[in-house]
Amino acid sequence: MGRDGDKPLLLLIGSSSRRSREFILRSVSRRYALWLLQPAPVTWEEPYVVGSTQVDNTRPELLVEAARQVAAEHEVTGVFCYDEGLVTPAAHVSEALGLPGNSPETVIACRDKNATRTALERAGVAQPASIGVRSLAEAQAAADKIGFPVVLKPRGLAGGMGVRRADGPDEVDSAYRAATGVTYPGVPVFEVSVLVEEYVDGPEISVDAVFFEGEGTPLAVARKQVGLAPFFEETGHEVDAADPLLSDPRLLEALRASHAALGFHTGVSHTEFRLTADGPRLMEVNARLGGDMIPYLGELATGVDIAMAAADVAAGRRPETTPTRRRAAAITFLYPERDTEIESVTVHEDRLTPEIHSAEPMADPGAVLRLPPRGYISRYARVIALADSMERARAALLGAPEIVEIAGRPAQEPPR
């Protein structure tokens, strides 16, 4: 097999964006040999993989056949996937090869927000009232039944894409158009494509937790910053190793009960909650590592390598979950003030303070960044702070707009 032949081999289903996911491969490849299966040839992934197969990895039957061919020539230990659009095909591979993982049905129930709501309702997990709709008329009726304000969201997407709040009947039309106007590769198209949900007020958090032999351990609680109202664009996250929510009984029970109801027993999940006066209300369960560098923030804050924990469990190995650090890490994402065509993004290294861990561009010259509802996750840079307290990390990030400078011109209107 070439280099790293003495390491256990994991099938890597897709690599995703280098800027947001390279830290995963950099970490996991230290312990595991990775064989990449994706349609494109190997590019930036080359230092981290020992082999690759070009295959349409959105089609389970083709992916399983390609995986069987690799397994016929090499001993495969597990299947590793962190891409939202590929977790279901990856589950088909682990099932077909008899490797650790959740069933495709479980992963589908996580990806399909309507199925999640149904399973959690049966299990008695606190969550918003939710009605699936297939038309604007049904959305209006559902909103009237639930009562305003409501939130409209795509049934199969994540990361806040297409999610919009409607405070009254006159806003349902635009919210429905936002929820139906965004797509993501590998996401199934449902006839009942939109959920109308009760608006739940309170701070938003996410929990990245590892499950091994059915037992779940929370590894990082990220407190989310949201902007660009009435949309729910995620503009930053804060991860504190000393966060009391890591041992909060009600949150831990909601985490346990929700995963048991969905049948999720193996892997790292990313679960989102709202913290209300009556306790946590579960918003969604994602069958993958968190995005937005949250696992990386978790490692900076606690010393626990969440990406490696996901790989270990995929290989049938008990993960290391004991914290070795007690720090606070936070990330902020910088957005243009208006739709912008990027000319340059410049990081001023001389403006970094001791608490700034890193500052990196997220858009290249020529890129067009559009704000919701014309575009989502339209960030030109990210800045990470690491400090001994969240107050100091938060204060350091106040200078982020001065650390990274954007130059650009107003973007032309998109074609209709």
ABEGO torsion letter per residue (X at the ends): XEBGAABBBBBBBEAEBAAAAAAAAAAAAAABBBBBBBABBBBAAAAABABBBBBBAABAAAAAAAAAAAAAABBBABBBBABAAAAAAAAAAAAAAGBBEBBAAAAAAAABAAAAAAAAAAAGBBBBBBBBBABAAAAAAAAAAAEOBBBBBBAABBGGBGBBBBABAAAAAAAAAAAAABBBBGBBBBABABBBBBBBBEBBBBBBBBBBGGBBBBABBBBBBBBGOABBBBAEBBBBAABAAAABAAAAAAAAAAAAAAGBABEBBBBBBBBBAAEBBBABBBBBBBBGGAAAAAAAAAGBBAAAAAAAAAAGBBBBABBABBBBBBBBBBBBABBBBBABBBBBAAABBAABABBBBABBBGBBBBBOAABBGBBABBBBBBBABAAAAAAAAAAAAAABBBBBBBBBBBBX
